[in-house]
Amino acid sequence: MTFREKNAWIAVVTTLVVWIFYFWQVAAAALSGTLDGDRVFWLFVWCFGISIAIMLPVNIVAAILARQNMDAPADEREREIDARANKIGLTLLEWLMVGVILSSGLVAGYARDAYAADPAGATAVMLINLMLFALSFAALMREIIQIVHFRMMD
């Protein structure tokens, strides 16, 4: 298994564990009418920090244990896999962003009903988190596509 494939596995597992928790918490708060922008911001900061605190040392340990160079230049196969994953991931991201834009009216309507005290603030927090979800989901799919291609081309 190449280091880039190990890196993709580490990213997938970390993303699933940390960011599913984050988005679950945000969605539960939004749907229950208890969404608090400050709380969501600090939850994001903590989850981002935890992601880095997990991925960086695990990647370093994986490279050391396998005696692989983290900075080794990508070979032709790895560049091809990366290009395919990027193409699909970026296309998915574009479509998801269009979905977020098209759903903005629904989000604003829900915020007016559920958050009468501050519908604009609730709308902003929900739309930002929908965009963050789109980015995270597209990045996760990109990593999964890389893993599938590494496995298929072995």
Residue pairs with C-beta under 8 A, 6 or more apart in sequence:
1 66
1 150
2 68
2 78
2 150
3 62
3 63
3 66
3 68
3 69
3 70
3 72
4 74
4 78
4 81
4 82
4 146
4 150
5 146
5 147
5 150
6 59
6 62
6 63
6 66
6 68
7 59
7 62
8 143
8 144
8 146
8 147
8 150
9 147
10 54
10 55
10 58
10 59
10 62
11 55
11 139
11 140
11 143
12 140
12 143
12 144
12 147
14 51
14 54
14 55
14 58
15 51
15 136
15 139
15 140
15 143
16 140
18 47
18 50
18 51
18 54
19 47
19 51
19 136
19 140
21 47
22 43
22 44
22 47
23 129
23 133
23 136
25 43
26 35
26 40
26 43
26 129
29 35
29 36
29 39
29 40
30 114
30 122
30 125
30 126
30 129
33 114
33 115
35 115
35 122
35 125
35 126
37 121
37 124
37 125
40 125
40 129
44 132
59 70
60 70
62 68
63 69
63 70
74 82
77 153
81 146
81 149
81 150
81 153
82 146
84 145
84 149
85 142
85 143
85 145
85 146
85 149
86 142
88 141
88 142
88 145
89 138
89 139
89 141
89 142
89 145
90 138
92 137
92 138
92 141
93 134
93 135
93 138
96 134
96 137
96 138
97 131
97 134
99 134
100 127
100 130
100 131
100 134
103 130
104 123
104 127
107 123
107 126
107 127
107 130
108 119
108 123
110 126
111 119
111 120
111 122
111 123
111 126
112 119
114 122
115 121
115 122
